[in-house]
Amino acid sequence: MRILYLQHVDWNWIPQRPHFLAAELSRLGHDLHVFHLRAWRRSGLVDQDPGIELPVAPTAVGCLPRWSRPVVRQGDAALLRRPARTARALRPEVVWVTHPRLEPLVRELTDMPVVYDCMDLAPDMAGADQRYVRSLETRLAARASTTIASSPRIADELSRRYAAAAGPLLVRNACRADFAWPALAASDARPDSGDGPVRALFFGTVGPWLDMALLEALATAPGVHLKIIGPVRTELPPKVRPCVSGAMPQLKLLELARTWPDVLLLPFRTDDFAESVDPVKLYEYVGLERPILAPPLSVLQPAGPFLTYYRSVPQALAAVRAVRAHDMPGDRSARRAFVADNTWSARAREVDALLAKGLDR
């Protein structure tokens, strides 16, 4: 199918769900034309690795910073509508949309089936004007012939908020096969850290959804070496800042992640927003075959056999100090099976089946 793929994440941002699905759908033979919003903040961008690539180069769409502010809205919406003529000329059979912000462009593309792939509860995101974003999402949900949710909580919330719209289908996040399998194959090669500091790693965007009290405690704990890799999108406690480095290409990150850490962290806050996010790194972490520490969020349950849970900062500190690479829930065969079931290529096949049915459930 010819798919007009509208994503709100800059193509050179650290790869997320929209990048992976676009690349895998293209690999399945769909004719994809990706339009992406051009990020104003360039500090979190990377050169994408092989495997996250498209036959047709993505098209950057102009937009304005602070887009949800009332004084900016009209100008931002006008910029988003500008590529409509180019988009219509492609004669897409499906318009794929990843965020309500793109609704002004979708509005210009009449008589085309729309898939809304909802990866976040956009109105609830920190800093968003909830009323305005909700109005955009209401129109988008009403227009969409198919709505996809990345987590059960998002699916439930979309059904509650937009009861008249098409009920969402669940297509979870996943991991790159070329990220997970080399790590599993090489995991025995990592030298044990012995009696040195326990090396704790988190990689991903550093945002307000992280437990800053826990990160500060780990950054200052004797016998613990904390490393955080990713772009920063929130205020950090001063003692955490030295532990943070910027984004890096995924395959370079893999080289570090498969050899350096003793333990991998999912240091999320335990709130409704965290429960709605199915983290990509959850699936990547399982493939890295290291102990994984996490709070008891129900959204993490698919990987439950491979997680060690903590319920407080003291519990997390004690678990980090006690852990070594051999203290690992779940055996290797179970991890391999989990990874095989949760690759982006597997998710793309789920989506491909939807498209083959003509988006008709």
Residue, then its C-alpha position, 0 to 999 in steps of 0.5 A: m500500500r502507498i502510505l503517507y506516514l505522518q510522525h511528530v518525532d524528528w527523523n533524526w531523533i533517537p529512534q522510537r516507535p514511529h521510526f521502527l514501524a516506518a522502517e519495518l513497514s517499508r521493508l515489508g514492501h509498503d510504499l512509505h512516504v514519511f513526513h516528520l516534524r523538524a525538531w527545533r532543539r537539535s541536541g537530541l539528534v543522531d545519525q540513524d543507524p543502518g536498519i532505520e532507513l527508507p527507500v524514499a528520504p523523509t520530508a521535514v515539515g516546518c513547525l513552531p516551538r511552544w506550539s500549544r500556547p494560544v498565541v502560537r497555535q494558528g501559526d503552527a497549524a498554518l505551517l502544518r497545512r502547507p505540505a498538504r498539496t504535496a501530500r495529496a499528490l502522492r495519492p496515498e491509500v492510507v494516512w498514518v498519524t502518530h500525534p494529534r499535533l498533526e491533525p491540521l494537516v490530516r484535516e486537509l487530506t479528505d477522503m483518505p483512510v486514517v490510522y491514528d497510532c497513539m503512543d502517548l496520552a498526548p493531552d497529559m504530556a508535561g507542558a501540553d495545553q490539555r484542552y487544546v491538545r484534547s480538541l485536536e485528538t477528539r477530531l483526529a479520533a473521530r476521523a480515524s478509521t482505525t486507532i492503535a494504542s501502544s499500551p492497555r492503559i492508553a487503549d482504555e483511556l482512548s475508549r473512555r474519552y472518545a466513546a463514539a470513535a473506533g475502539p483502539l487495537l493494541v500493538r505494543n512496542a518492541c525491540r530491534a532484532d539487530f539490537a537484541w540478538p548480538a547482545l544475547a550472543a555476546s553477553d558471556a564475554r563481559p568481564d565481571s566487575g568483581d569487587g568494584p562499584v556496581r555499574a548501573l545503566f539507564f538509557g533513554t530520554v531523561g524526562p519528568w517521568l523519571d524518579m529523580a529522587l532515586l537517580e540522585a540516591l544512586a548518583t551519590a551511593p557508595g559502591v555504585h557507578l551510575k551512567i545515564i545515556g540520552p537527551v535531557r528534557t527536564e531539570l536535573p538534580p545537580k548531583v545527577r548531572p555528571c552521570v548524564s551523557g547525550a544521545m548516541p546512535q543505537l548500535k554504538l549504544l549497544e556496544l556499551a550496553r552489552t559490555w559495561p553494566d551490571v544492572l539495567l534500570l527502569p527508574f520510572r515514577t509510579d503514577d498514571f502517566a508511567e502506567s500508560v507508557d509501554p517503554v521500548k527499552l523494556y524489550e531492549y533490556v531483556g535482549l541485553e541479558r542483564p538484571i533489570l530493576a523496575p518499580p511494580l508498574s502493571v505496564l511492565q508485566p509482559a517482561g515480569p519474569f525478567l524483572t526485579y521489583y523495588r517499592s522504595v528508594p532504599q529497596a532499590l539501593a539495596a537491590v543495586r548493591a546486591v546485584r551481579a550479572h549472574d543474579m538474573p530472573g529468567d533463563r536464556s531460552a525464555r529471554r530469547a523466546f521473549v525477544a523473538d516475539n517482541t521485535w519490530s518486524a513482528r509488530a510490523r507484521e501485525v500492522d501489515a495484517l490490519l492493512a491487508k484487511g483494508l483496516d476493517r476489523 
